Amino acid sequence: MLDRERIPRHVAIIMDGNGRWAAAKGVPRIAGHNAGMKAMKEIVKRAHQLGIAHLTVYAFSTENWKRSSEEVSGIFRLLITYVKSELKEMMDNNVRIRILGDPSALPGDALKAVEKAVSRTAGNTGLQFNIALNYGSRDEIRRAVQELVNEVREGRIPGDAISEEMIADRLFTGKLHEDCGDPELIIRTSGEQRLSNFLLWQAAYSEFVFVDTLWPDFTPRRFEEAIEIYQNRNRRFGGRKESI
Ligand code: FPP
């Protein structure tokens, strides 16, 4: 049973397996992403109902540009559809959308839709829904280092005083209006067990739950099961045994 008193504050998800889902059904890959978008809608709703403070999803990585232009443009068309169809519900549910990554490289209409969603929901104080778009964690860390170097050069911080906090503050996650902190739980679907350049710094003490379910089949019930697995783990943070 899910313990409603110990819901993780920040959950991150690697939504993997849309392509394999489509292949298994003998439909085009984009039909898999479409089904994946529907699954994502349901997970956002359940996250809101469970009182999760931050939900971060890996929607498009800095490496995903290597896919066919047809697939890439299809994913961004889906993103536009998603934002348009869900904006009202997000407003009703007090959900705030934020982007992690560099959205400036997105196709113009996708960028516009995303910017609108970010600005329209900016006053919402419920679930903070972070969508990683054109996101790569090494790129995120590189940018943070570059910023620190610039600040040292300009004499704003001493070069021998770099702290972990200074680095964390300059990551995309640290720059949100309300720092989303490190995810307590990272879920990856589809049976793959790797981070794929997602939240490398932030995952230092995260619990990982890998499920075999392909993302389009990942239901709110499966989501709750993953949280239950997390609740049964002991988090020690390198120290003494301690229950979460
Ligand atoms: C991974 O499956 C999924 C993606 C790279 C894209 C995720 C997109 C969505 C969930 C729908 C669109 C929503 C937004 C917000 C853009 P895969 O294609 O890597 O699957 P495979 O490993 O089976 O090929």
Residues whose N, C-alpha, C, O or C-beta is under 5 A from the ligand:
A	BS01	FPP	M15 D16 G17 N18 G19 R20 W21 H33 G36 M37 Y58 A59 I75 L78 L79
